[in-house]
Amino acid sequence: MVCKCLATDPEDRYPDMATLAGDLRRHLAHLPLVGVCNRSLPERWRKFRRRRPHAMARIGMILVVLTATTAVVLGGVNYFTDQIAQARTALKEGQELLAHGEWQGGVGRLHHGLTLAKGMPFQHALARELDQRLRLAEQARAALDRAALVAKLEQLTNRIRFLYGTAQFPPEALDEVEASCHIFWDNRCQILERLNPGPGQPLEPGLREDLLEVAIVWADFQVRRATPAGKKAARRQALVVLDEAEQLFGPSSVLDEERVRHGDTRRVRGMPTSTAWEHYALARSLLREGNIDRATGEAALAVRLMPQGLWPNFYQGACAYRQGRYLDAAIAYSVCIGAAPQAAGCYYNRAVAFAALGHTEQALRDREQAFRLEPALATLARQGRGHPPQNP
């Protein structure tokens, strides 16, 4: 400003005193000059600091806020990116586990991925895919669990039908059956829930019959294993089990017959016997009681309803053998073998029938086949327990 005032060329000086006075006032107020160029950056900086003494603090605060905001944004982006990557990895790993049959691990990974994807913005497609995969996997797992439970129940009831009510059987086998029946009946509500085919759909007849078998045998075990002093209480408990079975599966002539066996005729419904299962279940119960003639009639009715069925023919063979009709027994057990070629008990019982007929060679072949299918039968035979109808 001083240099401008002292410039040699009048054109380079301030045009008038008012302009000079304005620049002087601006200089005193720490403002940029108008009449001359503000070339000195340090001077302009000092004027700015004097004019706005708190500006640096504000700028610092703004920078801190911007830095923190940037860090938060970058952290959020990294977090969401990592979560999305984890969700996609969970989807891939879940599919691989399911493909290898590892249902528990596969469902767990898909569920974890869905939990991650649901909290992510703009990831609706990924969440939807995970949800669909998870539902399909859970349905498949439930179906497999149900199939495994059905197989286990069928295995138990087949064991019961082969073993229970026979003339002679190993006590250790009955102990195993008793323990299994106890477990199944104690957990019947959970089992029924798992066996439920779907809302509003009835339980399949075969499963209903299998569960009724478990209830009937478990009720009978209450009495069979009771001490003489505890027989009365055991019969009451057996009737409770039969009532529970009727509440779950409806009335049946077999339940009526079992109630009579346990000394209660007041709650007998007088239901007609209409299915093959009811007839052969009654035949088994009557065989156990020694009523061979009536058991034979029930077994014949069961065969009439299911001519090629395993169990109707099995109990018809048992009745025929008890009556000394060994050829009829061998024929009935042959039908059983046709229905269940891997059932060792059918071969063994036919071997006994052939032996009674004097067909030694055929009896030996059947015994060998039975022992190949079920090596434990050889031990039972050596112990003198192999009298028909015998367990497989």
Stockholm file with secondary structure:
# STOCKHOLM 1.0

chainA/1-392         MVCKCLATDPEDRYPDMATLAGDLRRHLAHLPLVGVCNRSLPERWRKFRRRRPHAMARIGMILVVLTATTAVVLGGVNYFTDQIAQARTALKEGQELLAHGEWQGGVGRLHHGLTLAKGMPFQHALARELDQRLRLAEQARAALDRAALVAKLEQLTNRIRFLYGTAQFPPEALDEVEASCHIFWDNRCQILERLNPGPGQPLEPGLREDLLEVAIVWADFQVRRATPAGKKAARRQALVVLDEAEQLFGPSSVLDEERVRHGDTRRVRGMPTSTAWEHYALARSLLREGNIDRATGEAALAVRLMPQGLWPNFYQGACAYRQGRYLDAAIAYSVCIGAAPQAAGCYYNRAVAFAALGHTEQALRDREQAFRLEPALATLARQGRGHPPQNP
#=GR chainA/1-392 SS CHHHHTCSSGGGSCSSHHHHHHHHHHHHTTCCCSSSCCCCHHHHHHHHHHHCTTHHHHHHHHHHHHHHHHHHHHHHHHHHHHHHHHHHHHHHHHHHHHHTTCHHHHHHHHHHHHHHHHTSTTCHHHHHHHHHHHHHHHHHHHHHHHHHHHHHHHHHHHHHHHHTTCSSCCHHHHHHHHHHHHHHHHTHHHHHHHHCCSTTCCCCHHHHHHHHHHHHHHHHHHHHTSCGGGHHHHHHHHHHHHHHHHHHHCCCHHHHHHHHHTTCCTTCCCCCCCSHHHHHHHHHHHHHHTCHHHHHHHHHHHHHHSTTCHHHHHHHHHHHHHTTCHHHHHHHHHHHHHHCTTCHHHHHHHHHHHHHHTCHHHHHHHHHHHHHHCTHHHHHHHTTCCCSSCCC
#=GC SS_cons         CHHHHTCSSGGGSCSSHHHHHHHHHHHHTTCCCSSSCCCCHHHHHHHHHHHCTTHHHHHHHHHHHHHHHHHHHHHHHHHHHHHHHHHHHHHHHHHHHHHTTCHHHHHHHHHHHHHHHHTSTTCHHHHHHHHHHHHHHHHHHHHHHHHHHHHHHHHHHHHHHHHTTCSSCCHHHHHHHHHHHHHHHHTHHHHHHHHCCSTTCCCCHHHHHHHHHHHHHHHHHHHHTSCGGGHHHHHHHHHHHHHHHHHHHCCCHHHHHHHHHTTCCTTCCCCCCCSHHHHHHHHHHHHHHTCHHHHHHHHHHHHHHSTTCHHHHHHHHHHHHHTTCHHHHHHHHHHHHHHCTTCHHHHHHHHHHHHHHTCHHHHHHHHHHHHHHCTHHHHHHHTTCCCSSCCC
//
